[in-house]
């Protein structure tokens, strides 16, 4: 099916989505000692998913000194 959605509505919904999801990811990357600009990768669909997995599986600074 084809839906006739105005371009302005799509732009606004993507903007709201970015405002909600980008700032937390910027904080995650800063806390791990990386550039906060890596948080912008979450906007790119496949790259954002991969970056979240990398972030989840890497060693965090708070884990130093803990036994695994």
PDB file with one MODEL, atoms N, CA, C and O in Angstrom:
MODEL        1
ATOM      1  N   UNK A   1       0.827  -1.183   0.000  1.00  0.00           N
ATOM      2  CA  UNK A   1       0.000   0.000   0.000  1.00  0.00           C
ATOM      3  C   UNK A   1       0.872   1.248   0.000  1.00  0.00           C
ATOM      4  O   UNK A   1       1.996   1.249   0.502  1.00  0.00           O
ATOM      5  N   UNK A   2       0.341   2.266  -0.556  1.00  0.00           N
ATOM      6  CA  UNK A   2       1.052   3.534  -0.601  1.00  0.00           C
ATOM      7  C   UNK A   2       0.294   4.539   0.245  1.00  0.00           C
ATOM      8  O   UNK A   2      -0.896   4.772   0.036  1.00  0.00           O
ATOM      9  N   UNK A   3       0.988   5.127   1.191  1.00  0.00           N
ATOM     10  CA  UNK A   3       0.381   6.125   2.049  1.00  0.00           C
ATOM     11  C   UNK A   3       0.905   7.498   1.657  1.00  0.00           C
ATOM     12  O   UNK A   3       2.106   7.676   1.453  1.00  0.00           O
ATOM     13  N   UNK A   4       0.024   8.444   1.555  1.00  0.00           N
ATOM     14  CA  UNK A   4       0.406   9.791   1.175  1.00  0.00           C
ATOM     15  C   UNK A   4       0.666  10.602   2.451  1.00  0.00           C
ATOM     16  O   UNK A   4      -0.212  11.314   2.939  1.00  0.00           O
ATOM     17  N   UNK A   5       1.888  10.479   2.980  1.00  0.00           N
ATOM     18  CA  UNK A   5       2.269  11.185   4.193  1.00  0.00           C
ATOM     19  C   UNK A   5       3.047  12.428   3.795  1.00  0.00           C
ATOM     20  O   UNK A   5       4.003  12.341   3.024  1.00  0.00           O
ATOM     21  N   UNK A   6       2.650  13.582   4.311  1.00  0.00           N
ATOM     22  CA  UNK A   6       3.375  14.812   3.953  1.00  0.00           C
ATOM     23  C   UNK A   6       4.837  14.765   4.404  1.00  0.00           C
ATOM     24  O   UNK A   6       5.155  14.218   5.460  1.00  0.00           O
ATOM     25  N   UNK A   7       5.708  15.337   3.600  1.00  0.00           N
ATOM     26  CA  UNK A   7       7.138  15.338   3.910  1.00  0.00           C
ATOM     27  C   UNK A   7       7.409  16.062   5.219  1.00  0.00           C
ATOM     28  O   UNK A   7       8.320  15.677   5.953  1.00  0.00           O
ATOM     29  N   UNK A   8       6.648  17.091   5.525  1.00  0.00           N
ATOM     30  CA  UNK A   8       6.838  17.821   6.782  1.00  0.00           C
ATOM     31  C   UNK A   8       6.579  16.951   7.997  1.00  0.00           C
ATOM     32  O   UNK A   8       7.274  17.071   9.006  1.00  0.00           O
ATOM     33  N   UNK A   9       5.585  16.077   7.913  1.00  0.00           N
ATOM     34  CA  UNK A   9       5.278  15.175   9.032  1.00  0.00           C
ATOM     35  C   UNK A   9       6.404  14.167   9.243  1.00  0.00           C
ATOM     36  O   UNK A   9       6.757  13.846  10.377  1.00  0.00           O
ATOM     37  N   UNK A  10       6.955  13.680   8.158  1.00  0.00           N
ATOM     38  CA  UNK A  10       8.078  12.738   8.264  1.00  0.00           C
ATOM     39  C   UNK A  10       9.283  13.429   8.867  1.00  0.00           C
ATOM     40  O   UNK A  10       9.947  12.865   9.736  1.00  0.00           O
ATOM     41  N   UNK A  11       9.575  14.636   8.423  1.00  0.00           N
ATOM     42  CA  UNK A  11      10.712  15.386   8.947  1.00  0.00           C
ATOM     43  C   UNK A  11      10.549  15.660  10.442  1.00  0.00           C
ATOM     44  O   UNK A  11      11.497  15.493  11.209  1.00  0.00           O
ATOM     45  N   UNK A  12       9.370  16.072  10.852  1.00  0.00           N
ATOM     46  CA  UNK A  12       9.129  16.375  12.264  1.00  0.00           C
ATOM     47  C   UNK A  12       9.253  15.116  13.107  1.00  0.00           C
ATOM     48  O   UNK A  12       9.831  15.163  14.193  1.00  0.00           O
ATOM     49  N   UNK A  13       8.725  13.989  12.635  1.00  0.00           N
ATOM     50  CA  UNK A  13       8.824  12.752  13.412  1.00  0.00           C
ATOM     51  C   UNK A  13      10.278  12.295  13.533  1.00  0.00           C
ATOM     52  O   UNK A  13      10.683  11.815  14.592  1.00  0.00           O
ATOM     53  N   UNK A  14      11.064  12.434  12.472  1.00  0.00           N
ATOM     54  CA  UNK A  14      12.484  12.071  12.549  1.00  0.00           C
ATOM     55  C   UNK A  14      13.254  13.014  13.467  1.00  0.00           C
ATOM     56  O   UNK A  14      14.162  12.587  14.181  1.00  0.00           O
ATOM     57  N   UNK A  15      12.898  14.278  13.450  1.00  0.00           N
ATOM     58  CA  UNK A  15      13.537  15.249  14.331  1.00  0.00           C
ATOM     59  C   UNK A  15      13.240  14.944  15.795  1.00  0.00           C
ATOM     60  O   UNK A  15      14.135  15.009  16.638  1.00  0.00           O
ATOM     61  N   UNK A  16      12.002  14.616  16.098  1.00  0.00           N
ATOM     62  CA  UNK A  16      11.630  14.250  17.470  1.00  0.00           C
ATOM     63  C   UNK A  16      12.369  12.992  17.896  1.00  0.00           C
ATOM     64  O   UNK A  16      12.855  12.904  19.023  1.00  0.00           O
ATOM     65  N   UNK A  17      12.454  12.013  16.994  1.00  0.00           N
ATOM     66  CA  UNK A  17      13.168  10.773  17.292  1.00  0.00           C
ATOM     67  C   UNK A  17      14.639  11.055  17.607  1.00  0.00           C
ATOM     68  O   UNK A  17      15.193  10.495  18.552  1.00  0.00           O
ATOM     69  N   UNK A  18      15.266  11.921  16.816  1.00  0.00           N
ATOM     70  CA  UNK A  18      16.674  12.259  17.039  1.00  0.00           C
ATOM     71  C   UNK A  18      16.864  13.000  18.356  1.00  0.00           C
ATOM     72  O   UNK A  18      17.845  12.766  19.061  1.00  0.00           O
ATOM     73  N   UNK A  19      15.939  13.889  18.692  1.00  0.00           N
ATOM     74  CA  UNK A  19      16.046  14.633  19.951  1.00  0.00           C
ATOM     75  C   UNK A  19      15.936  13.694  21.148  1.00  0.00           C
ATOM     76  O   UNK A  19      16.561  13.930  22.182  1.00  0.00           O
ATOM     77  N   UNK A  20      15.154  12.643  21.014  1.00  0.00           N
ATOM     78  CA  UNK A  20      14.974  11.689  22.117  1.00  0.00           C
ATOM     79  C   UNK A  20      16.156  10.742  22.244  1.00  0.00           C
ATOM     80  O   UNK A  20      16.586  10.459  23.362  1.00  0.00           O
ATOM     81  N   UNK A  21      16.699  10.239  21.131  1.00  0.00           N
ATOM     82  CA  UNK A  21      17.693   9.173  21.190  1.00  0.00           C
ATOM     83  C   UNK A  21      19.151   9.605  21.104  1.00  0.00           C
ATOM     84  O   UNK A  21      20.017   8.885  21.602  1.00  0.00           O
ATOM     85  N   UNK A  22      19.459  10.733  20.504  1.00  0.00           N
ATOM     86  CA  UNK A  22      20.863  11.125  20.333  1.00  0.00           C
ATOM     87  C   UNK A  22      21.534  11.557  21.639  1.00  0.00           C
ATOM     88  O   UNK A  22      22.645  11.096  21.901  1.00  0.00           O
ATOM     89  N   UNK A  23      20.936  12.409  22.473  1.00  0.00           N
ATOM     90  CA  UNK A  23      21.635  12.841  23.697  1.00  0.00           C
ATOM     91  C   UNK A  23      22.071  11.709  24.635  1.00  0.00           C
ATOM     92  O   UNK A  23      23.188  11.759  25.151  1.00  0.00           O
ATOM     93  N   UNK A  24      21.228  10.685  24.878  1.00  0.00           N
ATOM     94  CA  UNK A  24      21.728   9.585  25.726  1.00  0.00           C
ATOM     95  C   UNK A  24      22.930   8.863  25.120  1.00  0.00           C
ATOM     96  O   UNK A  24      23.848   8.473  25.841  1.00  0.00           O
ATOM     97  N   UNK A  25      22.927   8.686  23.813  1.00  0.00           N
ATOM     98  CA  UNK A  25      24.048   8.001  23.179  1.00  0.00           C
ATOM     99  C   UNK A  25      25.319   8.848  23.217  1.00  0.00           C
ATOM    100  O   UNK A  25      26.420   8.306  23.310  1.00  0.00           O
ATOM    101  N   UNK A  26      25.177  10.149  23.146  1.00  0.00           N
ATOM    102  CA  UNK A  26      26.336  11.023  23.298  1.00  0.00           C
ATOM    103  C   UNK A  26      26.933  10.841  24.698  1.00  0.00           C
ATOM    104  O   UNK A  26      28.152  10.769  24.851  1.00  0.00           O
ATOM    105  N   UNK A  27      26.079  10.768  25.707  1.00  0.00           N
ATOM    106  CA  UNK A  27      26.562  10.569  27.080  1.00  0.00           C
ATOM    107  C   UNK A  27      27.229   9.207  27.245  1.00  0.00           C
ATOM    108  O   UNK A  27      28.250   9.100  27.925  1.00  0.00           O
ATOM    109  N   UNK A  28      26.668   8.164  26.633  1.00  0.00           N
ATOM    110  CA  UNK A  28      27.274   6.824  26.722  1.00  0.00           C
ATOM    111  C   UNK A  28      28.685   6.833  26.175  1.00  0.00           C
ATOM    112  O   UNK A  28      29.598   6.290  26.798  1.00  0.00           O
ATOM    113  N   UNK A  29      28.874   7.448  25.011  1.00  0.00           N
ATOM    114  CA  UNK A  29      30.201   7.458  24.404  1.00  0.00           C
ATOM    115  C   UNK A  29      31.171   8.312  25.206  1.00  0.00           C
ATOM    116  O   UNK A  29      32.347   7.963  25.317  1.00  0.00           O
ATOM    117  N   UNK A  30      30.700   9.432  25.772  1.00  0.00           N
ATOM    118  CA  UNK A  30      31.581  10.260  26.608  1.00  0.00           C
ATOM    119  C   UNK A  30      32.019   9.503  27.848  1.00  0.00           C
ATOM    120  O   UNK A  30      33.181   9.595  28.245  1.00  0.00           O
ATOM    121  N   UNK A  31      31.119   8.761  28.466  1.00  0.00           N
ATOM    122  CA  UNK A  31      31.457   8.015  29.687  1.00  0.00           C
ATOM    123  C   UNK A  31      32.438   6.883  29.441  1.00  0.00           C
ATOM    124  O   UNK A  31      33.138   6.454  30.358  1.00  0.00           O
ATOM    125  N   UNK A  32      32.494   6.399  28.213  1.00  0.00           N
ATOM    126  CA  UNK A  32      33.451   5.345  27.903  1.00  0.00           C
ATOM    127  C   UNK A  32      34.773   5.904  27.408  1.00  0.00           C
ATOM    128  O   UNK A  32      35.665   5.147  27.022  1.00  0.00           O
ATOM    129  N   UNK A  33      34.906   7.227  27.418  1.00  0.00           N
ATOM    130  CA  UNK A  33      36.173   7.842  27.054  1.00  0.00           C
ATOM    131  C   UNK A  33      36.351   8.074  25.562  1.00  0.00           C
ATOM    132  O   UNK A  33      37.471   8.314  25.112  1.00  0.00           O
ATOM    133  N   UNK A  34      35.299   8.009  24.801  1.00  0.00           N
ATOM    134  CA  UNK A  34      35.372   8.227  23.361  1.00  0.00           C
ATOM    135  C   UNK A  34      34.813   9.605  23.020  1.00  0.00           C
ATOM    136  O   UNK A  34      34.298  10.323  23.878  1.00  0.00           O
ATOM    137  N   UNK A  35      34.930   9.945  21.757  1.00  0.00           N
ATOM    138  CA  UNK A  35      34.386  11.212  21.285  1.00  0.00           C
ATOM    139  C   UNK A  35      32.864  11.188  21.390  1.00  0.00           C
ATOM    140  O   UNK A  35      32.229  10.221  20.969  1.00  0.00           O
ATOM    141  N   UNK A  36      32.280  12.237  21.946  1.00  0.00           N
ATOM    142  CA  UNK A  36      30.818  12.256  22.052  1.00  0.00           C
ATOM    143  C   UNK A  36      30.113  12.294  20.698  1.00  0.00           C
ATOM    144  O   UNK A  36      28.923  11.993  20.608  1.00  0.00           O
ATOM    145  N   UNK A  37      30.843  12.662  19.647  1.00  0.00           N
ATOM    146  CA  UNK A  37      30.239  12.717  18.319  1.00  0.00           C
ATOM    147  C   UNK A  37      29.871  11.322  17.800  1.00  0.00           C
ATOM    148  O   UNK A  37      29.088  11.201  16.858  1.00  0.00           O
ATOM    149  N   UNK A  38      30.427  10.277  18.406  1.00  0.00           N
ATOM    150  CA  UNK A  38      30.042   8.925  18.012  1.00  0.00           C
ATOM    151  C   UNK A  38      28.578   8.650  18.340  1.00  0.00           C
ATOM    152  O   UNK A  38      27.976   7.737  17.774  1.00  0.00           O
ATOM    153  N   UNK A  39      28.006   9.431  19.247  1.00  0.00           N
ATOM    154  CA  UNK A  39      26.592   9.296  19.563  1.00  0.00           C
ATOM    155  C   UNK A  39      25.690   9.644  18.394  1.00  0.00           C
ATOM    156  O   UNK A  39      24.534   9.224  18.353  1.00  0.00           O
ATOM    157  N   UNK A  40      26.207  10.403  17.448  1.00  0.00           N
ATOM    158  CA  UNK A  40      25.422  10.756  16.269  1.00  0.00           C
ATOM    159  C   UNK A  40      25.239   9.573  15.321  1.00  0.00           C
ATOM    160  O   UNK A  40      24.402   9.627  14.420  1.00  0.00           O
ATOM    161  N   UNK A  41      26.012   8.511  15.515  1.00  0.00           N
ATOM    162  CA  UNK A  41      25.886   7.336  14.657  1.00  0.00           C
ATOM    163  C   UNK A  41      24.531   6.657  14.811  1.00  0.00           C
ATOM    164  O   UNK A  41      24.100   5.925  13.920  1.00  0.00           O
ATOM    165  N   UNK A  42      23.864   6.891  15.918  1.00  0.00           N
ATOM    166  CA  UNK A  42      22.571   6.256  16.152  1.00  0.00           C
ATOM    167  C   UNK A  42      21.529   6.732  15.138  1.00  0.00           C
ATOM    168  O   UNK A  42      20.493   6.086  14.976  1.00  0.00           O
ATOM    169  N   UNK A  43      21.783   7.836  14.463  1.00  0.00           N
ATOM    170  CA  UNK A  43      20.843   8.362  13.480  1.00  0.00           C
ATOM    171  C   UNK A  43      20.874   7.531  12.191  1.00  0.00           C
ATOM    172  O   UNK A  43      19.874   7.472  11.475  1.00  0.00           O
ATOM    173  N   UNK A  44      21.991   6.901  11.893  1.00  0.00           N
ATOM    174  CA  UNK A  44      22.134   6.075  10.692  1.00  0.00           C
ATOM    175  C   UNK A  44      21.658   4.663  11.043  1.00  0.00           C
ATOM    176  O   UNK A  44      22.239   4.033  11.927  1.00  0.00           O
ATOM    177  N   UNK A  45      20.622   4.152  10.381  1.00  0.00           N
ATOM    178  CA  UNK A  45      19.968   2.920  10.825  1.00  0.00           C
ATOM    179  C   UNK A  45      20.886   1.740  11.130  1.00  0.00           C
ATOM    180  O   UNK A  45      20.928   1.317  12.285  1.00  0.00           O
ATOM    181  N   UNK A  46      21.602   1.195  10.195  1.00  0.00           N
ATOM    182  CA  UNK A  46      22.409  -0.002  10.451  1.00  0.00           C
ATOM    183  C   UNK A  46      23.651   0.342  11.277  1.00  0.00           C
ATOM    184  O   UNK A  46      24.018  -0.408  12.182  1.00  0.00           O
ATOM    185  N   UNK A  47      24.286   1.446  10.978  1.00  0.00           N
ATOM    186  CA  UNK A  47      25.485   1.865  11.704  1.00  0.00           C
ATOM    187  C   UNK A  47      25.141   2.152  13.164  1.00  0.00           C
ATOM    188  O   UNK A  47      25.926   1.836  14.058  1.00  0.00           O
ATOM    189  N   UNK A  48      23.990   2.739  13.410  1.00  0.00           N
ATOM    190  CA  UNK A  48      23.558   3.014  14.779  1.00  0.00           C
ATOM    191  C   UNK A  48      23.373   1.743  15.581  1.00  0.00           C
ATOM    192  O   UNK A  48      23.755   1.683  16.749  1.00  0.00           O
ATOM    193  N   UNK A  49      22.792   0.728  14.967  1.00  0.00           N
ATOM    194  CA  UNK A  49      22.599  -0.549  15.660  1.00  0.00           C
ATOM    195  C   UNK A  49      23.941  -1.203  15.977  1.00  0.00           C
ATOM    196  O   UNK A  49      24.132  -1.735  17.071  1.00  0.00           O
ATOM    197  N   UNK A  50      24.858  -1.166  15.035  1.00  0.00           N
ATOM    198  CA  UNK A  50      26.191  -1.743  15.258  1.00  0.00           C
ATOM    199  C   UNK A  50      26.921  -0.970  16.356  1.00  0.00           C
ATOM    200  O   UNK A  50      27.588  -1.578  17.194  1.00  0.00           O
ATOM    201  N   UNK A  51      26.807   0.352  16.363  1.00  0.00           N
ATOM    202  CA  UNK A  51      27.505   1.140  17.379  1.00  0.00           C
ATOM    203  C   UNK A  51      26.962   0.852  18.780  1.00  0.00           C
ATOM    204  O   UNK A  51      27.716   0.863  19.753  1.00  0.00           O
ATOM    205  N   UNK A  52      25.665   0.597  18.883  1.00  0.00           N
ATOM    206  CA  UNK A  52      25.092   0.249  20.189  1.00  0.00           C
ATOM    207  C   UNK A  52      25.632  -1.104  20.660  1.00  0.00           C
ATOM    208  O   UNK A  52      25.908  -1.276  21.847  1.00  0.00           O
ATOM    209  N   UNK A  53      25.782  -2.048  19.757  1.00  0.00           N
ATOM    210  CA  UNK A  53      26.342  -3.348  20.124  1.00  0.00           C
ATOM    211  C   UNK A  53      27.812  -3.218  20.538  1.00  0.00           C
ATOM    212  O   UNK A  53      28.241  -3.846  21.505  1.00  0.00           O
ATOM    213  N   UNK A  54      28.570  -2.417  19.818  1.00  0.00           N
ATOM    214  CA  UNK A  54      29.973  -2.194  20.185  1.00  0.00           C
ATOM    215  C   UNK A  54      30.056  -1.580  21.576  1.00  0.00           C
ATOM    216  O   UNK A  54      30.880  -1.984  22.396  1.00  0.00           O
ATOM    217  N   UNK A  55      29.212  -0.619  21.827  1.00  0.00           N
ATOM    218  CA  UNK A  55      29.189   0.046  23.123  1.00  0.00           C
ATOM    219  C   UNK A  55      28.803  -0.925  24.231  1.00  0.00           C
ATOM    220  O   UNK A  55      29.369  -0.876  25.323  1.00  0.00           O
ATOM    221  N   UNK A  56      27.853  -1.799  23.964  1.00  0.00           N
ATOM    222  CA  UNK A  56      27.399  -2.748  24.976  1.00  0.00           C
ATOM    223  C   UNK A  56      28.449  -3.805  25.290  1.00  0.00           C
ATOM    224  O   UNK A  56      28.540  -4.267  26.427  1.00  0.00           O
ATOM    225  N   UNK A  57      29.236  -4.189  24.303  1.00  0.00           N
ATOM    226  CA  UNK A  57      30.168  -5.300  24.492  1.00  0.00           C
ATOM    227  C   UNK A  57      31.588  -4.884  24.855  1.00  0.00           C
ATOM    228  O   UNK A  57      32.407  -5.735  25.203  1.00  0.00           O
ATOM    229  N   UNK A  58      31.892  -3.593  24.781  1.00  0.00           N
ATOM    230  CA  UNK A  58      33.247  -3.155  25.116  1.00  0.00           C
ATOM    231  C   UNK A  58      33.408  -3.016  26.624  1.00  0.00           C
ATOM    232  O   UNK A  58      32.422  -2.982  27.360  1.00  0.00           O
ATOM    233  N   UNK A  59      34.630  -2.936  27.071  1.00  0.00           N
ATOM    234  CA  UNK A  59      34.909  -2.765  28.499  1.00  0.00           C
ATOM    235  C   UNK A  59      34.705  -1.306  28.892  1.00  0.00           C
ATOM    236  O   UNK A  59      35.242  -0.401  28.252  1.00  0.00           O
ATOM    237  N   UNK A  60      33.934  -1.087  29.938  1.00  0.00           N
ATOM    238  CA  UNK A  60      33.650   0.255  30.421  1.00  0.00           C
ATOM    239  C   UNK A  60      34.684   0.640  31.474  1.00  0.00           C
ATOM    240  O   UNK A  60      35.220  -0.230  32.160  1.00  0.00           O
ATOM    241  N   UNK A  61      34.970   1.943  31.611  1.00  0.00           N
ATOM    242  CA  UNK A  61      35.949   2.376  32.613  1.00  0.00           C
ATOM    243  C   UNK A  61      35.568   1.955  34.037  1.00  0.00           C
ATOM    244  O   UNK A  61      36.459   1.729  34.856  1.00  0.00           O
ATOM    245  N   UNK A  62      34.312   1.846  34.348  1.00  0.00           N
ATOM    246  CA  UNK A  62      33.893   1.451  35.687  1.00  0.00           C
ATOM    247  C   UNK A  62      34.155  -0.038  35.953  1.00  0.00           C
ATOM    248  O   UNK A  62      34.079  -0.481  37.099  1.00  0.00           O
ATOM    249  N   UNK A  63      34.459  -0.801  34.918  1.00  0.00           N
ATOM    250  CA  UNK A  63      34.731  -2.209  35.097  1.00  0.00           C
ATOM    251  C   UNK A  63      36.208  -2.500  35.388  1.00  0.00           C
ATOM    252  O   UNK A  63      36.559  -3.644  35.677  1.00  0.00           O
ATOM    253  N   UNK A  64      37.063  -1.502  35.318  1.00  0.00           N
ATOM    254  CA  UNK A  64      38.476  -1.718  35.601  1.00  0.00           C
ATOM    255  C   UNK A  64      38.630  -2.129  37.065  1.00  0.00           C
ATOM    256  O   UNK A  64      38.065  -1.500  37.960  1.00  0.00           O
ATOM    257  N   UNK A  65      39.382  -3.166  37.289  1.00  0.00           N
ATOM    258  CA  UNK A  65      39.619  -3.617  38.645  1.00  0.00           C
ATOM    259  C   UNK A  65      38.620  -4.667  39.117  1.00  0.00           C
ATOM    260  O   UNK A  65      38.809  -5.259  40.180  1.00  0.00           O
ATOM    261  N   UNK A  66      37.592  -4.903  38.369  1.00  0.00           N
ATOM    262  CA  UNK A  66      36.614  -5.934  38.727  1.00  0.00           C
ATOM    263  C   UNK A  66      36.994  -7.227  38.048  1.00  0.00           C
ATOM    264  O   UNK A  66      37.540  -7.239  36.945  1.00  0.00           O
ATOM    265  N   UNK A  67      36.692  -8.318  38.731  1.00  0.00           N
ATOM    266  CA  UNK A  67      36.906  -9.621  38.105  1.00  0.00           C
ATOM    267  C   UNK A  67      35.724  -9.946  37.235  1.00  0.00           C
ATOM    268  O   UNK A  67      34.578  -9.649  37.572  1.00  0.00           O
ATOM    269  N   UNK A  68      36.016 -10.560  36.108  1.00  0.00           N
ATOM    270  CA  UNK A  68      34.934 -10.924  35.185  1.00  0.00           C
ATOM    271  C   UNK A  68      34.554 -12.362  35.345  1.00  0.00           C
ATOM    272  O   UNK A  68      33.660 -12.845  34.651  1.00  0.00           O
TER     273      UNK A  68
ENDMDL
END
